[in-house]
């Protein structure tokens, strides 16, 4: 990767990384560069990894937590995954 980390994050203070569990090595290198100057929010489910054929690594979530000295948060324990969608969902 030849671009400087600041060239990725100059206009972006916060990046949301959806489906982070499916990142490959090139994407991980870019994310690592972004993390030097931006706030990163990674949304991932290790059991949902479907892109191993293109380099998704099961250790990537742990590497993210370790690299950026983060605490993980499991949404299952607050009931968001079991929330009742209400009548709008059946419309």
Long-range contacts (C-beta under 8 A, 24 or more apart in sequence): 1-26, 1-29, 1-30, 1-33, 3-33, 4-33, 5-33, 5-34, 5-36, 5-37, 6-37, 8-33, 8-34, 8-37, 8-38, 9-33, 9-34, 9-36, 9-37, 9-38, 10-37, 12-38, 13-38, 13-39, 14-38, 14-39, 14-40, 14-41, 15-39, 15-40, 15-41, 16-41, 16-43, 17-41, 17-42, 17-43, 17-44, 18-43, 19-43, 19-44, 19-48, 20-44, 20-60, 20-61, 20-64, 21-45, 21-46, 21-48, 21-49, 21-56, 21-58, 21-60, 21-61, 22-49, 22-50, 22-51, 22-56, 23-56, 23-57, 23-60, 24-51, 24-54, 24-55, 24-56, 24-57, 25-55, 25-57, 26-55, 28-57, 28-60, 28-63, 31-64, 32-67, 35-67, 35-68, 40-64, 40-68
